Amino acid sequence: MNNKQILILIFSIFLMSFGLPKNIQKKVDKEIKSAFDLEVFETGVIEIPEEVSSELSSTFSEDNFFQIKSNDSLMGYAYVGKAPSKTDEFDFLVLFDSEFIIKKSKVLIYREDYGGEIGSKRWLKQFIGKSESDALIHGKDIIAISGATISTMSMTKAINDLLKSIKMLHEKEVL
């Protein structure tokens, strides 16, 4: 390999190391279009100072938390996270309206043989309408699913952590 080929290879690896994986990005885009009834939209990075980020319950980066805009109008926000299941993790998406009220939640990739029922629209609709002022209790506010106990508890905790983090970002005047 010559120097030019090495430089192109390094640059390509650098570019691939940022952003969501293509399969997840494709699903996120599809859900945004559907939930906000948009054909064309753009996403914008939300800058969170490191000193604030370290205090949050959820992990935020420019790759997993962003604004959704259409025609220069703020439509809402999207958060892509991971939560543990019995032996692995699953990827999920939470879409907020412009007031940070949950508009939709979706399990993007579930990697277990059992417990995939948490991906059902019926179960996930329990999170719609929740905001930073809500504290969700598994088994009370959010119903459990037999055979998916760990995953339902994990998703409930992940959403609670996300809502607490959003509340703190408002209190710290980041959002």
C-alpha positions in Angstrom: 0.0 0.0 0.0 1.2 3.5 -0.8 0.8 6.5 1.5 -2.3 7.7 -0.3 -4.1 4.4 0.1 -3.1 4.3 3.8 -4.5 7.8 4.3 -7.8 6.9 2.6 -8.1 3.8 4.7 -7.5 5.7 7.9 -9.9 8.4 6.9 -12.6 5.8 6.1 -12.2 4.1 9.4 -12.4 7.5 11.1 -15.7 8.3 9.3 -17.2 4.9 10.2 -16.4 5.4 13.9 -19.0 8.1 14.2 -22.7 8.0 13.9 -25.2 5.2 14.4 -24.7 2.0 12.6 -26.4 2.1 9.2 -29.1 -0.5 10.1 -30.1 1.4 13.2 -29.9 4.8 11.4 -32.3 3.5 8.7 -34.8 2.4 11.4 -34.5 5.7 13.3 -35.1 7.7 10.1 -38.2 5.5 9.2 -39.7 6.0 12.7 -39.1 9.8 12.6 -40.8 10.1 9.2 -43.7 8.0 10.5 -44.2 9.6 13.9 -43.8 13.2 12.7 -45.5 12.6 9.3 -42.5 14.0 7.5 -40.9 13.2 4.2 -37.9 15.4 4.6 -36.2 16.3 7.9 -32.8 17.1 9.3 -31.2 16.4 12.6 -29.2 18.7 14.8 -26.6 18.0 17.4 -27.4 19.0 21.0 -24.3 20.1 22.8 -24.2 18.9 26.4 -21.2 20.1 28.5 -19.1 17.3 29.9 -19.5 18.5 33.5 -23.3 18.2 33.1 -23.1 14.9 31.1 -21.2 13.2 33.9 -24.1 13.8 36.3 -26.8 12.3 34.1 -28.4 8.9 34.5 -28.5 8.3 30.7 -25.6 8.5 28.3 -25.8 11.3 25.8 -23.7 11.9 22.7 -24.1 13.6 19.4 -24.8 10.2 17.9 -27.7 9.3 20.1 -29.5 12.5 21.1 -30.5 15.1 18.6 -33.1 17.6 17.4 -35.5 16.9 14.6 -36.2 19.9 12.3 -38.3 20.3 9.2 -38.3 23.6 7.2 -36.3 25.2 10.0 -39.1 24.3 12.5 -38.3 22.3 15.6 -40.4 19.1 15.4 -39.0 17.3 18.4 -36.1 15.2 19.7 -34.8 11.7 19.3 -32.8 9.5 21.7 -31.3 6.1 20.8 -30.2 4.0 23.8 -29.3 0.5 24.9 -30.7 -1.4 27.7 -29.7 -4.8 29.1 -31.8 -8.0 28.5 -31.1 -11.3 30.1 -27.8 -12.1 28.3 -27.3 -9.2 25.9 -28.5 -5.6 25.2 -31.3 -4.2 23.0 -31.4 -0.9 21.1 -34.4 1.4 21.6 -35.6 4.7 20.3 -37.6 7.4 22.1 -39.1 10.2 20.1 -40.2 13.4 22.0 -42.3 16.2 20.7 -40.9 19.8 21.0 -42.1 19.9 24.7 -40.2 16.7 25.6 -43.3 14.6 25.9 -42.8 11.1 24.6 -44.4 10.7 21.2 -43.2 7.2 20.5 -40.9 4.5 21.8 -39.6 1.6 19.7 -37.4 -1.4 20.2 -35.0 -1.2 17.3 -33.0 -4.4 17.7 -33.7 -7.1 20.2 -31.0 -9.8 20.5 -32.6 -12.5 22.6 -34.6 -15.6 21.8 -37.2 -14.8 24.4 -38.8 -11.5 25.6 -39.2 -9.9 22.2 -42.8 -9.0 23.2 -41.4 -5.8 24.6 -41.2 -4.7 21.0 -45.0 -4.8 20.5 -46.8 -1.5 19.8 -49.3 -2.4 22.5 -46.7 -2.7 25.3 -44.7 0.3 24.1 -47.6 2.7 23.9 -47.6 2.8 27.7 -44.7 5.3 27.5 -46.5 7.7 25.1 -47.4 11.0 26.9 -44.9 10.5 29.6 -42.6 13.5 30.5 -39.8 14.5 32.8 -42.3 14.9 35.6 -43.3 11.2 35.5 -41.6 8.4 37.5 -42.6 5.1 36.1 -43.0 2.0 38.3 -42.6 -1.4 36.7 -45.6 -3.6 37.5 -47.8 -0.6 38.4 -47.5 2.2 35.7 -45.9 -0.2 33.2 -47.2 -3.7 33.0 -44.9 -6.6 33.1 -44.8 -9.3 30.4 -44.4 -12.9 31.4 -41.2 -14.3 29.9 -39.8 -10.8 29.4 -39.5 -9.6 33.0 -35.8 -8.6 32.8 -36.4 -6.7 29.5 -39.5 -4.9 30.7 -37.8 -3.9 33.9 -34.8 -2.7 32.0 -36.8 -0.7 29.4 -38.8 0.9 32.3 -35.6 1.8 34.1 -34.0 3.2 30.9 -37.0 5.4 30.2 -37.0 6.6 33.8 -33.3 7.4 33.6 -33.9 9.3 30.3 -36.7 11.3 31.8 -34.7 12.2 34.9 -31.8 13.2 32.6 -34.1 15.4 30.5 -35.3 17.0 33.7 -31.8 17.7 34.8 -30.8 19.1 31.4 -33.8 21.6 31.8 -32.7 22.5 35.3 -29.2 23.1 34.2 -30.6 25.2 31.3 -28.9 23.0 28.6 -32.2 22.5 26.9 
